[in-house]
Amino acid sequence: MSDLNIKKHPNFILRKKCEMLNGFGETEKQLASDMATTMYAAGGIGFAAPQVGISKKVIIVDVGKGLLKMVNPKITAKKGSSSLEEGCLSVPEKSINVRRAEEITVSYIDENDKECTKTFHGLTARAIQHEVDHLAGKLIIDYRPWYKRIFSKKGD
């Protein structure tokens, strides 16, 4: 599975809601490792399984503080808010101003198959929120103002 291809918008898999998993087993460990290889090669800081065509709740994030691997991440609390231009490996050559929480608390299963609840701040929090959006079939282009969505060119 090491050669994963990044799925690009408008690929239908990017709009599917992902399946919950029972844990972080060997299959998920291999998937997370292969996703990391693909993400680093593409210059990303976060990646979700649907971006490689797998509709399962697996995300990875690395904003320069080490690789986080999460199965079934669920945001349970949010604080503050800020806007920042975001890009996405599945929506190339687009950047969208997105308002997100500055601090989040997330429940997830870690790579040791342990249930965790942790609070994240700043860019890590933003990247996790972006990847959790992917698990729900939401893309950065969904944050565009309504008038830009209505009047956008076909394929945008």
C-alpha positions as CSV (number, residue, x, y, z in Angstrom):
1,M,0.0,0.0,0.0
2,S,3.0,2.3,0.1
3,D,2.3,4.1,-3.2
4,L,-0.9,6.0,-2.3
5,N,-2.4,8.5,-4.8
6,I,-3.9,11.7,-3.5
7,K,-7.5,12.0,-4.5
8,K,-8.4,15.4,-5.8
9,H,-11.7,17.4,-5.8
10,P,-14.3,16.5,-7.3
11,N,-13.5,12.8,-6.5
12,F,-16.7,11.4,-4.8
13,I,-14.8,9.7,-2.0
14,L,-13.9,13.2,-0.6
15,R,-17.6,13.8,0.1
16,K,-18.4,10.5,1.8
17,K,-18.7,10.3,5.6
18,C,-16.1,7.9,6.9
19,E,-16.6,4.7,8.8
20,M,-15.7,4.3,12.5
21,L,-13.0,1.8,13.3
22,N,-12.7,-0.7,16.2
23,G,-9.2,0.3,17.0
24,F,-5.7,1.1,15.8
25,G,-4.6,-2.3,14.5
26,E,-1.8,-3.4,12.2
27,T,-3.8,-2.4,9.1
28,E,-4.3,1.1,10.4
29,K,-0.7,1.4,11.5
30,Q,0.4,0.5,7.9
31,L,-2.1,2.9,6.5
32,A,-1.0,5.8,8.8
33,S,2.7,5.1,7.8
34,D,1.9,5.0,4.1
35,M,-0.2,8.2,4.5
36,A,2.7,9.9,6.2
37,T,5.1,9.0,3.4
38,T,2.6,10.4,0.9
39,M,1.9,13.6,2.9
40,Y,5.6,14.4,3.5
41,A,6.4,13.8,-0.2
42,A,3.6,16.3,-1.1
43,G,4.7,18.9,1.5
44,G,1.5,18.6,3.6
45,I,1.1,19.0,7.4
46,G,-2.1,16.9,7.7
47,F,-3.8,14.1,5.9
48,A,-7.0,12.1,6.2
49,A,-7.7,8.6,4.9
50,P,-10.3,9.7,2.3
51,Q,-7.6,11.8,0.6
52,V,-6.1,8.5,-0.5
53,G,-9.4,6.8,-1.3
54,I,-10.0,5.0,2.0
55,S,-13.3,5.9,3.7
56,K,-12.1,5.3,7.3
57,K,-11.7,7.6,10.3
58,V,-7.9,7.9,10.2
59,I,-5.9,11.1,10.3
60,I,-2.3,12.2,10.7
61,V,-0.9,15.6,11.5
62,D,2.7,16.9,11.7
63,V,3.1,20.7,12.1
64,G,6.8,20.3,13.0
65,K,6.2,18.8,16.5
66,G,6.2,15.1,15.5
67,L,3.7,12.9,13.8
68,L,0.3,12.5,15.4
69,K,-1.8,9.5,14.3
70,M,-5.4,9.3,15.3
71,V,-8.3,6.9,14.7
72,N,-11.9,8.0,15.2
73,P,-11.0,11.6,16.3
74,K,-13.9,13.5,17.8
75,I,-13.7,17.1,18.8
76,T,-15.3,17.4,22.2
77,A,-14.6,21.1,23.1
78,K,-13.6,24.3,21.3
79,K,-12.3,27.6,22.5
80,G,-11.5,30.9,20.8
81,S,-11.4,31.5,17.1
82,S,-9.2,32.9,14.4
83,S,-9.1,33.0,10.6
84,L,-6.3,31.8,8.4
85,E,-5.7,31.0,4.8
86,E,-5.7,27.2,4.4
87,G,-4.7,25.0,1.5
88,C,-5.4,21.3,0.9
89,L,-3.6,18.6,-1.0
90,S,-7.0,17.4,-2.4
91,V,-7.9,20.9,-3.6
92,P,-4.6,22.0,-5.2
93,E,-3.9,25.6,-6.1
94,K,-6.7,27.0,-3.9
95,S,-6.5,28.7,-0.6
96,I,-9.5,29.6,1.4
97,N,-9.8,31.8,4.5
98,V,-11.2,29.5,7.2
99,R,-12.4,30.5,10.7
100,R,-11.6,27.7,13.2
101,A,-11.2,27.3,17.0
102,E,-7.8,28.2,18.4
103,E,-8.0,25.4,21.0
104,I,-9.7,22.1,20.8
105,T,-10.1,19.0,22.9
106,V,-10.1,15.7,21.0
107,S,-11.0,12.2,21.9
108,Y,-9.3,9.5,19.8
109,I,-7.5,6.2,19.6
110,D,-3.7,6.6,19.4
111,E,-1.2,4.4,17.6
112,N,-0.9,2.2,20.7
113,D,-4.6,1.4,20.5
114,K,-5.3,3.5,23.7
115,E,-8.2,5.8,24.1
116,C,-7.0,9.4,24.6
117,T,-8.4,12.8,25.3
118,K,-6.0,15.7,24.6
119,T,-6.1,19.5,24.2
120,F,-4.4,21.0,21.2
121,H,-3.6,24.7,20.4
122,G,-2.7,26.8,17.4
123,L,-1.6,25.3,14.1
124,T,-2.0,21.7,15.5
125,A,-5.6,22.4,16.5
126,R,-6.3,24.0,13.1
127,A,-4.8,21.0,11.2
128,I,-6.7,18.5,13.2
129,Q,-10.0,20.4,12.6
130,H,-9.2,20.5,8.8
131,E,-8.6,16.7,8.8
132,V,-11.7,15.9,10.9
133,D,-13.7,17.9,8.3
134,H,-12.4,15.5,5.7
135,L,-13.8,12.5,7.7
136,A,-17.2,14.2,7.4
137,G,-16.9,14.9,3.7
138,K,-16.3,18.6,4.1
139,L,-13.6,20.5,2.1
140,I,-12.1,23.9,2.5
141,I,-14.1,25.1,-0.5
142,D,-17.2,24.7,1.6
143,Y,-16.0,27.6,3.7
144,R,-16.2,30.0,0.7
145,P,-18.8,32.8,1.0
146,W,-22.2,31.7,-0.4
147,Y,-22.0,34.1,-3.3
148,K,-18.6,32.7,-4.4
149,R,-20.1,29.2,-4.3
150,I,-23.1,30.2,-6.4
151,F,-21.0,32.1,-9.0
152,S,-18.0,29.9,-9.1
153,K,-16.8,28.2,-12.3
154,K,-17.7,24.6,-13.0
155,G,-15.2,22.3,-11.2
156,D,-14.3,24.8,-8.5
